[in-house]
Amino acid sequence: MNNLDKQYLELLDDILVNGTSKDDRTGTGTWSVFGRQIRHDMREGFPLLTTKKMAWKTMTKELLWFLSGDTNIKWLVENNCNIWNGDAYKAYLNKDSIKHQWERGGDVAEMDVFLNIIKDGVDNEDFGDLGPVYGKQWRDWNGKDQIKNLIKGLKENPDGRRHMVSAWNVGELDQMVLPPCHYGFQVYTRELSQSERFNWYCNKIGSYMHHDHIEQEMDENNVPTRAISLMWNQRSVDTFLGLPFNIASYGLLLEIIAKEVNMVPDELIGNLGDTHLYTNHIEQAKEQLTREPKRLPKVLINNGVPFTKSVLGGYDRTDFELVDYQSHSTIKAPLNN
């Protein structure tokens, strides 16, 4: 049993056994626990759950959208990534200009019309803008590019303790369609031992060869000398639909950052606050608990292509290849916006 699925299934069981019934903003209701953690060794494989099929393409698109600093769902809609549609539509209906239009008996776009208007490229913030959410804060926190500064800091001072990115901009929370659920992350690096470097190199080239000049060969091939870990903090955790997505998204972000600074992905850690199952996800969680985990997949970035792209821009979804992903079937569950 892979350890990631094992931890996730144990968390589902924990909520079902120990959870407290709570009301929530969606009106659905939840079973909730507080203060849990997920830890994953990236050497065991890419952290994509196998006990249900995950929407890998959708997850990569959302992460690239975050990294672009965009706040409008137009690019997501054009690329068939629909996870923010409900929030964008709710924001549209809640705008004062639209409320006034409604009150005066004017036409208000239904969801399908709303999305078609976005696709047609209408330059109007009433259509699709989410306010200064994740990507805006990552790339432009009051004029500061946190991702750019993170990469610069890792290259100049890898042992530093200030390698952090935050999305919780208190001064702009009321402008966001939804305050960030995963509100910040920190990265940590350490030196690799020679044996760790050697094992990583052998795994990379697909063979085990030890000779007198192996250290020189590793240096000539720019084999990483450091490992990098990422820890994210999350205030609100939709355990059935959202958490598997968050785990994989931060796993891919760690892979991208590691490649950028020539380090080896090490540990992925999630600190979880209000960790809940919506009441309309209970039966789906029980079904997932009956499934046996499979081996975790791997992810290749720009495999076989000279590395010219950056976490700061240039990637597209085709740059990420998911290898040997075997999973159980999808378990459908309603979104609770």
BELNOR-V823447 format. One record per residue. N is the residue number from 1. RES is the residue in one letter. PHI is phi in whole degrees, 0 to 359 (* if undefined). NEAR is the number of other ideal C-beta (glycine too) atoms within 12 Angstrom. Layout:
# BELNOR-V823447
N & RES & PHI & NEAR
N & RES & PHI & NEAR
This chain:
# BELNOR-V823447
1 & M & * & 18
2 & N & 292 & 26
3 & N & 289 & 25
4 & L & 293 & 37
5 & D & 300 & 35
6 & K & 301 & 25
7 & Q & 298 & 32
8 & Y & 294 & 44
9 & L & 295 & 33
10 & E & 296 & 26
11 & L & 292 & 38
12 & L & 302 & 40
13 & D & 296 & 23
14 & D & 303 & 28
15 & I & 294 & 37
16 & L & 295 & 30
17 & V & 274 & 16
18 & N & 249 & 20
19 & G & 293 & 28
20 & T & 255 & 19
21 & S & 288 & 19
22 & K & 221 & 22
23 & D & 282 & 15
24 & D & 211 & 21
25 & R & 297 & 18
26 & T & 278 & 23
27 & G & 83 & 12
28 & T & 277 & 25
29 & G & 96 & 21
30 & T & 221 & 33
31 & W & 251 & 33
32 & S & 224 & 29
33 & V & 234 & 28
34 & F & 223 & 23
35 & G & 76 & 18
36 & R & 247 & 29
37 & Q & 214 & 27
38 & I & 244 & 39
39 & R & 231 & 26
40 & H & 223 & 35
41 & D & 276 & 24
42 & M & 295 & 36
43 & R & 289 & 22
44 & E & 279 & 26
45 & G & 133 & 31
46 & F & 284 & 39
47 & P & 280 & 47
48 & L & 242 & 46
49 & L & 305 & 46
50 & T & 249 & 35
51 & T & 279 & 36
52 & K & 203 & 33
53 & K & 288 & 24
54 & M & 258 & 39
55 & A & 276 & 27
56 & W & 302 & 32
57 & K & 296 & 27
58 & T & 298 & 27
59 & M & 296 & 35
60 & T & 294 & 36
61 & K & 295 & 34
62 & E & 297 & 36
63 & L & 298 & 40
64 & L & 297 & 33
65 & W & 294 & 36
66 & F & 304 & 40
67 & L & 295 & 37
68 & S & 284 & 29
69 & G & 84 & 28
70 & D & 287 & 33
71 & T & 232 & 33
72 & N & 252 & 33
73 & I & 280 & 39
74 & K & 307 & 31
75 & W & 297 & 27
76 & L & 297 & 35
77 & V & 298 & 30
78 & E & 297 & 20
79 & N & 255 & 24
80 & N & 57 & 18
81 & C & 244 & 29
82 & N & 250 & 25
83 & I & 290 & 30
84 & W & 258 & 37
85 & N & 301 & 30
86 & G & 298 & 23
87 & D & 293 & 31
88 & A & 294 & 38
89 & Y & 292 & 33
90 & K & 297 & 24
91 & A & 297 & 32
92 & Y & 300 & 37
93 & L & 292 & 24
94 & N & 271 & 20
95 & K & 291 & 25
96 & D & 303 & 13
97 & S & 297 & 19
98 & I & 285 & 24
99 & K & 301 & 16
100 & H & 296 & 14
101 & Q & 297 & 17
102 & W & 297 & 17
103 & E & 297 & 11
104 & R & 274 & 11
105 & G & 83 & 8
106 & G & 283 & 12
107 & D & 282 & 12
108 & V & 239 & 24
109 & A & 296 & 26
110 & E & 288 & 13
111 & M & 305 & 22
112 & D & 294 & 14
113 & V & 293 & 17
114 & F & 305 & 31
115 & L & 291 & 28
116 & N & 295 & 19
117 & I & 298 & 26
118 & I & 297 & 33
119 & K & 299 & 22
120 & D & 286 & 17
121 & G & 82 & 15
122 & V & 296 & 20
123 & D & 273 & 13
124 & N & 210 & 19
125 & E & 294 & 22
126 & D & 293 & 26
127 & F & 247 & 33
128 & G & 98 & 38
129 & D & 278 & 28
130 & L & 256 & 38
131 & G & 82 & 33
132 & P & 283 & 31
133 & V & 277 & 37
134 & Y & 329 & 45
135 & G & 300 & 33
136 & K & 299 & 33
137 & Q & 289 & 37
138 & W & 299 & 39
139 & R & 255 & 30
140 & D & 205 & 24
141 & W & 273 & 28
142 & N & 49 & 15
143 & G & 91 & 11
144 & K & 258 & 19
145 & D & 271 & 25
146 & Q & 293 & 36
147 & I & 293 & 38
148 & K & 299 & 25
149 & N & 293 & 26
150 & L & 298 & 39
151 & I & 297 & 31
152 & K & 300 & 21
153 & G & 295 & 25
154 & L & 295 & 33
155 & K & 285 & 20
156 & E & 271 & 14
157 & N & 213 & 16
158 & P & 299 & 30
159 & D & 274 & 16
160 & G & 296 & 18
161 & R & 251 & 12
162 & R & 243 & 19
163 & H & 277 & 32
164 & M & 227 & 26
165 & V & 227 & 40
166 & S & 238 & 27
167 & A & 249 & 37
168 & W & 266 & 27
169 & N & 271 & 27
170 & V & 304 & 17
171 & G & 289 & 12
172 & E & 238 & 24
173 & L & 303 & 19
174 & D & 287 & 12
175 & Q & 265 & 20
176 & M & 271 & 28
177 & V & 296 & 33
178 & L & 205 & 30
179 & P & 302 & 26
180 & P & 300 & 34
181 & C & 284 & 33
182 & H & 264 & 40
183 & Y & 258 & 31
184 & G & 180 & 30
185 & F & 215 & 38
186 & Q & 227 & 31
187 & V & 242 & 42
188 & Y & 220 & 27
189 & T & 235 & 33
190 & R & 213 & 19
191 & E & 284 & 17
192 & L & 276 & 26
193 & S & 287 & 14
194 & Q & 299 & 17
195 & S & 293 & 14
196 & E & 294 & 23
197 & R & 299 & 28
198 & F & 297 & 25
199 & N & 296 & 22
200 & W & 297 & 28
201 & Y & 295 & 29
202 & C & 298 & 21
203 & N & 296 & 16
204 & K & 293 & 20
205 & I & 272 & 16
206 & G & 79 & 8
207 & S & 206 & 10
208 & Y & 248 & 13
209 & M & 227 & 14
210 & H & 247 & 16
211 & H & 214 & 13
212 & D & 296 & 8
213 & H & 251 & 12
214 & I & 296 & 22
215 & E & 294 & 18
216 & Q & 296 & 11
217 & E & 297 & 19
218 & M & 296 & 27
219 & D & 295 & 15
220 & E & 295 & 11
221 & N & 265 & 19
222 & N & 55 & 16
223 & V & 294 & 27
224 & P & 304 & 30
225 & T & 252 & 25
226 & R & 227 & 27
227 & A & 248 & 31
228 & I & 229 & 39
229 & S & 244 & 33
230 & L & 228 & 43
231 & M & 233 & 29
232 & W & 249 & 40
233 & N & 244 & 29
234 & Q & 226 & 37
235 & R & 280 & 27
236 & S & 227 & 29
237 & V & 236 & 39
238 & D & 283 & 37
239 & T & 294 & 45
240 & F & 281 & 42
241 & L & 265 & 34
242 & G & 278 & 34
243 & L & 300 & 41
244 & P & 303 & 42
245 & F & 293 & 36
246 & N & 297 & 44
247 & I & 302 & 39
248 & A & 293 & 42
249 & S & 296 & 42
250 & Y & 289 & 43
251 & G & 297 & 46
252 & L & 291 & 44
253 & L & 300 & 42
254 & L & 298 & 43
255 & E & 299 & 38
256 & I & 294 & 38
257 & I & 296 & 42
258 & A & 301 & 34
259 & K & 294 & 32
260 & E & 298 & 33
261 & V & 254 & 32
262 & N & 56 & 25
263 & M & 231 & 36
264 & V & 262 & 33
265 & P & 301 & 40
266 & D & 245 & 32
267 & E & 246 & 32
268 & L & 244 & 44
269 & I & 230 & 29
270 & G & 241 & 43
271 & N & 264 & 27
272 & L & 247 & 36
273 & G & 277 & 26
274 & D & 291 & 28
275 & T & 254 & 39
276 & H & 225 & 44
277 & L & 247 & 42
278 & Y & 294 & 36
279 & T & 298 & 27
280 & N & 270 & 23
281 & H & 242 & 34
282 & I & 297 & 26
283 & E & 295 & 20
284 & Q & 294 & 28
285 & A & 297 & 37
286 & K & 296 & 21
287 & E & 296 & 21
288 & Q & 296 & 39
289 & L & 295 & 29
290 & T & 275 & 17
291 & R & 263 & 26
292 & E & 268 & 17
293 & P & 298 & 28
294 & K & 248 & 23
295 & R & 292 & 21
296 & L & 287 & 36
297 & P & 279 & 29
298 & K & 236 & 27
299 & V & 236 & 34
300 & L & 247 & 22
301 & I & 247 & 34
302 & N & 49 & 22
303 & N & 299 & 17
304 & G & 77 & 9
305 & V & 245 & 15
306 & P & 307 & 7
307 & F & 280 & 21
308 & T & 238 & 13
309 & K & 263 & 21
310 & S & 221 & 20
311 & V & 300 & 38
312 & L & 277 & 23
313 & G & 157 & 20
314 & G & 112 & 18
315 & Y & 289 & 30
316 & D & 227 & 20
317 & R & 300 & 24
318 & T & 289 & 18
319 & D & 284 & 28
320 & F & 245 & 34
321 & E & 249 & 23
322 & L & 269 & 33
323 & V & 245 & 18
324 & D & 60 & 17
325 & Y & 271 & 27
326 & Q & 239 & 23
327 & S & 213 & 29
328 & H & 286 & 22
329 & S & 289 & 15
330 & T & 298 & 20
331 & I & 245 & 27
332 & K & 283 & 17
333 & A & 209 & 26
334 & P & 288 & 19
335 & L & 282 & 23
336 & N & 240 & 24
337 & N & 271 & 26
